[in-house]
Amino acid sequence: MRSFYSLGGRGRLRVRETYVRDHLASWLSSRASGVAKVDLVLRGLAVVESEGLLDPDIRWDEIHDLIRPHNYYGDDRKLKRNWLGQKLERLEAENLLARAKSPGGRTRLHVLRDDASQLPLDDPGAAGDGYVSVLGDIFHFERIAPWGSPELSAYFACMIAERYSRTAAATAVFNEGRPWGGGIWFRELKWFADPAGLRPSSHVRVPFAERTLRRGLVSLRSENLVATVRIYRDPRTGERFKQPQGRLLYRNGFSDLRSNRGVRARDLAMWAKGKGLIGGGP
């Protein structure tokens, strides 16, 4: 079976924050994680310069095996094709892809822009829109295969928070030299949906449920893909938090998904201690 990169997959895919809000979060809240994974892997494989065309030589079972455990349907290509076909129908109905028959009977599949405008696929980062990074390694190393809605929600929350942490002057210094997917952040989980409306009006709120995020983060921590440590001083100011319980500091571990890699709480704790963030606890 060919790998994600041997099929032409990109190392870094960027999707709009509005796509995460309007489509991805909706799928995940309705337990349609399969739809989300199919759309994401297709966006990673489609060629932007060719109006989102997917290489017609890529088999449906190959796509299936990038995003689901190989033993789910064994070697039954028909079952894999049928499963994928159901997801393609939904994506087509939501104006996120277009299919057309070509000479020879093969279906030509064009992945469309992620804002459902039915325009050709683009790179929202190059277009100047707010975006979230999705790293190709989650497909290449098949980490995404067993993930459900909690893990996918947590992954996107981690990547959103990392991007904001990298752009905020007070915290960007902590991520200097760190590869994408390996950043540090300390947002509270309620920050993503922002039910109290505390974030700037220019921000895109994503309706991730806190309970779902907690479940997903527990799962990702078990894979050493996220590390956490409790801190009692604000990384931006050095001042003690008003909450006596402090806050959780997170470090993402998605930048290197090879075996025996990952992030661990003890290493993050040593880093936080060196920055004076742990001192002053109860």
N, C-alpha and C positions, 0 to 999 in steps of 0.2 A: 504494500500500500504506500502510495507516495505521500510525502509530508506536505504540510502547509506551504513551506517555502519552495519546495520542488514543483508545486502547482502554480507558482507565481505570486504567492501571498506577500503582502507588504509587512515590513517590520513594525510600522506604526500607522495605524488608521485613526483618522480624526472624524468625529461625528459632532453635530451641533448639540449644544445643551438643550435647545428646544426639542430636538429629536428624543433625547433622553426623557424630557418631561412629557411630551405629547404621545410618544409611541412606546418607548422601552418601559417606562414606569407602569404604563397601563397594562402591557403584556405581563409584566412580572407580578403585578397585583392580582391578576386573574389566573395566575399559575400557568401562563402560556410561555414558559421559559424556552420551549423548543422553537417558537416563532422568533424570539429574540436572538437565539444562537444562530439560527439559519440566516437571518438578516445580517447579523454582524460578520459571519464568516464570508458571506457573499460580497459584502462591502470590502473585506480585506483581499478578496481574490479578483474582484472586477478591476478592469483597466480604465482609470479616469480618462486618459488621453483618447480612448476609443469609445467615449460616451457610455462608460460603465459596462461594456461588453464582457461577459464571462467566457473564458476560453471554452469552446464547444467540446474539446477533447476531455474536459474534466467530467468524470462520471458522477452520477448522483450518489452512489454508494461511497465514493471517496469523500464527498462532502459530509455525508452522514457520519462517517467514522472519525472525522475531525472534531465533531461536537457531541458525540454520544459514545458510550463505552462500546468497544468493538464486539463484545460478546452479546450485545443486546439482541440483535437479530442474527448473530452468527455470520454465515456466508450467504444469507438469503438476500440477494440484491433486489428482488421484487418488493419485499417488505420495506427495505430501506428507501427504495424509490417512492413507494406509496406514502410513507411517512413524510418524506421531504415534499412530495407533491401537494399534500394538504397545507403545508406551511407556505409554499409558494403561492397557492391560491389566495390565502389571506393577505400576503404581502402585496399581491397584485391588486386586490380589492382596496387596499389602503394606499394605492398609488405610489408604492415604494419600489416596484419593479414592473417590467413589461416583458411579455413573452411573445414570440412570433415564430411561425414555422418557416424554415428556409429550405432551399432545394436539397433533396436527399432525405427530407423528413426530420432532420434534427431541429430541436427547438433552440432558437437564439434567445438568450436571456440578457436583458439590459437592466442593470441595477440603476435606479433613478435617484435623484437628489433626496436627501433624508428629510426634507421639509414637506414632502408630499405635493410639491408644486408640479410634478411630472416633467421637470427639466432634467437634463442629463446630469449624471453623477459629477460631483465636484469635491474639492477639498475645502471644507469650511474655514480651516486655518488660513489658507491662502486668500480666501474671500473676505477675511477680516471679521468673521462671525465668531461668537463665543463657542468654544469647542471642548470636547473631552477626548483624551487620548485613549486608544485601545491598542495594546501591544500585541504584535503578531505571535509572540512566544506563547501566549495562552492557548493558541490553536496548534502551533508547531509541536509543543510538548504535551498537547492534549490535556492540559489542566482543566480546561473548560468542560470537558466531556461529562464528568459526574456532577457538575454544578447545577443547582436549581435556582429558583427565584431568590432565596436569601443570599446565596453566594454571589450571584450576578449583581444584585442590588448593592451589596457591600463592596464589590469590586469597583463599581461605578462611583459610589460615594467616596472611596479611597482616592480614585483618580481625580475626581472633581476637587476634593479638598486639597490634594497635592498641588494642583494647578494654582489654586488661590494662594496657597502658602508660598509658592515660588514667585508670585507676582506682588505680594505684599512686602513693602520695603522692610518692615520690622522683622519679618521671618524668613525672607529670601536667603539671607546669609547662611541659615542653617542647612540649606539645600545646595549651596554652591559646590560644584564638582560631583554631585550625586546624579546618577543616570535617571532618566525618566522611569517611573515605577518604583523608585527606591527612596522617595522623599519622606519628609517628616511633617506632621500636621497635628493640630489639637482641637479641631472643631467638635462641638457637642453634636450628638446625633439629631437633635431637633433642629439644628441649623439648616439642614438640607431642605426640609419642607417649609420651615419658617412659618409655623401657624400664627405666631404673634406679629408677623410683619416687621421684624426688626432689621432685616437686611436692606441694603440700598435698593431703590426701585429698579435700577438697571440690572440687578441680579436675576438669574433664572432660577426659580424655586423648583425643586424636583420632589414630588410627593412620595418619597420613600417613607414607609412606616418605621418608627423607631424599633418596634419589636422585631420586624423583619431584618433590619440592619444588625441588631444585636445577634440574632441567630446566625446571620451570614458571617459576621466578624468572628464569632466563636469557631465556626467551621474553618475559616481562612487561617485563624491562629493555629489551629491544630495541624495545618499543612505548612506552618512556618512562613506563610505568605503575608502575615501582618504580625507585628509585635506591639505590645502596649506596656506602658508603665504609668503609674499615677504620679503626677507632679503637683506641687503646691505653690509654685511661682509662675507668673505669666511670662512666657518666653519673649514677649514683645517689650515688656517694661522691667521685668525682674521683680515686680511687686507681688506680694502674697495675694492669692485669690481670696475673694470674700467668702466663697464657699469653704467651710472647714474640711470637706472631703476632697478638695482640690479638683483636678481635671485629669482626664486620660490623655496621654501623649501617644501618638501612633507613628509607626514607621512602616511604610509599604515595602513588600519584598517581592515585587513583580518584575524587577529588572533582570534577574538571573534565575530562570526556572529549571536549570539543570539539576540533576540528582545531587543530594547532599548539600545543596545551597539553601538560602533562605535567611530570614532574620529571626533574632531571638531576644526575648525580653531582657535578659541579663546584659546584653551588649547595649541595648537602648538605655537601660538604667545607668550604666557606667557613663554613657555619653551625657545623659541628662544631669547626672551628679556633677560631672565636670563643668557643666554650664550653670550650676547653682540652682537648678530648677526643682530639685527634690528637697533640699533643706527647708526646714520650717514647717514640716508636717506635724500631724497630731502625735 
